[in-house]
Amino acid sequence: MRILAIAVAVLASAALVPGLADAKTPHPAKPHARPAAGAAASPITGEQAKAVAELAKAGLAIQADLNDAIASVSGDDMPHRRGNDSVLFIECFQVLEGATAELTGNLKELLVATATATLAKNADDMNTSLGFTRLALQDVGSSVVLVEKVSSQRPAPVCRSSHAYRDQVDRLQRFTHDVTGVTDDLSVAAGTQ
């Protein structure tokens, strides 16, 4: 009798409290609408990192051409240039090459920073990589100013008379324009002032 009374009481309580019978039934966990607390999307896109990579490749190509120009003069491929003319001619290209090398090196650092930002797995990683991106953007900006300065200054007459030199100066000026376009876009994404 006692067992029967307990059984009736349990059934009655289950009927009075809806959902109690389901309480012990396991249900699959509902997916959360928002991402995990540690995950964070980078404001820098893969396309932006790719654009920096293209700039770095272009800088290396310009460096190679400038080095070829220096080597051709050094190798006496221009016999009509004598004495100090040859030295001045080489120096003109060396100044352009040095400035381009600095810019290209800073673009490589920017590439690493932006690529790291796009691969960040959590907010801490992203904040660190964005900090490096901001620093690299400052360095690139400084080296762009240097390239613009050396490519706009009035060179020695012997260099002004060189078609190859004028072509390289034009190429560098277009390059720095491209660099500025990409870095301006990245500056907005990285939140630089």
N, C-alpha and C positions, 0 to 999 in steps of 0.2 A: 504494500500500500504506500509505504513511504517512497519507494522508487517511482511509483506511478505519479505521485504528487509532484515530485521534482521534475519529472519529464513534462508534465502539464505546465508547470511554472515556466520552464525554459521555452516551450512553444509559445506560450502567451506573451512572454517578453519579446520574442523575436517578431511576433505579429504587431506588437505595439510600437516598437522602435524600427522604422523602415531603414533598410541599409545595414542593419546589424549583422544579418546573415551574410552580406557581402563583405563585411569588414575583414573576415579572415581569408577571403579569396584573393590571391595575389593578382594584381593587374600590372600590365607592362607600364614602365615609367613614361610619362608624357614628355615629348621633346620640348626643350625650352625654346622660346621664340627668339631670344637674344643669344649671341655667341658667348663662349666662356669668358669669365672675367679677365683672364690673362691675355686673350687674343686681341690683336689690334691691327687694323688695316693701315698700310703705309700710304701717305699722301703722294709718294713718288712712285710712278708707274714703271713697268718694264720697258715701255716705249721710250721714256725719258732716259733711262739707263742705256738703252741701245743707241740713242742719239749722241750721248756722251762718248760711247765706244767708237762711233763713226768719226767724231771730231778728233779723238786721239789717233785714229788711223790716218786721217788727213794730215794731222800735224807731223806724224812720222814720215809721211810721203814728202812733205815740204822740206823737212830736215834732210832727207836723202838727196833731194834735188839740189839743195844748197851745198851739201858736201860734195856732190859731183861737180858743181861749178867751181868750188875751191880747188878740187883735185885737178880739174882741167887746166886751170891757170898755173897751178903749182907744177904740173907736168909739162910746162912749156908748149902747150897746145896753141898758145897765142903769141907767136914770136914777135909780132909787131909791138907788143907791150914790153918795155924795157925798164930796168932800174926800179925806181920808186913807184912807177905806175903799176907794175905787177903787184907790189906789196900792198899798195892802197886798194887795188881791185880785190885782192884776197881779203883784206880787212873789212871791206864793205860787206861782202858775203858772210864773213865770220860773225859780224855784229848781228845780222839778220838770223843766222843759224843759232847763235847763242840765245837770243830772245825766244825763238821758236822752240828750242829744246826745253827751256824753262816752262813755257806754256804747255807743251805736250806732256811734260812730267806732271804738272799740276792737274791736267785733264785725266791722266791715269789714276791719280789719287781720288779725283772726283768720281771716276768710274767705279772704283772699289767701294766708295761710300754709298753711292746710289744703288749699286747692285746689292749691297748688304741690307740697305733699307727695304728694298722690295722683297727680300727673303726673311725679314724679321718675323719671329714666331710669337713674340709677346711685346707688351708695351715698353718694358725696360730695354729690350734689344733695339726696338724702333727708335726710342728716344736717344740712345747712344749713337746709332748710325746716323740719325738726323743731325746730331751735334757735329759729327765728323763731316757730314755733307756741307753744313754751314761753313765750317773752317775751310774746307776744300774750295768752296765757292769764293771765299774771300781771296784765297791764294790765286785762283784762276783769274779773278778780277784784276788783281795786281799785275799778273803777268800779261794780261790783255793790254793794260795801260802801257806796259813796257814795249810790247810789240808795236802798238800804235805809235809810240814815240819814235822808235828807231826806223819805222817804215815811213814816217812823215817828215823826218828831219832832212835837211838839204845835204845830200852826200857830196863827196869829192867829185870834181868835174869828170874824172876818168870813169867813175861809177855811173854818173848821170848819163854818160855817153853810151853805156852798155845796154843793149836791148834786153839781154838776159836778166840784168839787174832790175830794170824797170818792170819786167814781167813778174819777177819774184815779189817785188814790192806790191804790185797789184794783187797778186795771189794772196799774200799775207793780209792785206786789207780786207779782202773778201772773206778770208778765213776768220779774222777776228769779228767780223760782222755776224757770221754764222755762230761763233762761240757765244757772243753776247745774246743772240736770240734764244739759244738753248739754256744758257745759265739764268737769264731773266725768268724763263718759265719755271726752272728748278727752284729759283729763289722764292717764288710764290708758293710752290708746293712745300718747301722745307721750312717756310715761315720766317725767312730772314728779313731783317729790316732794311 
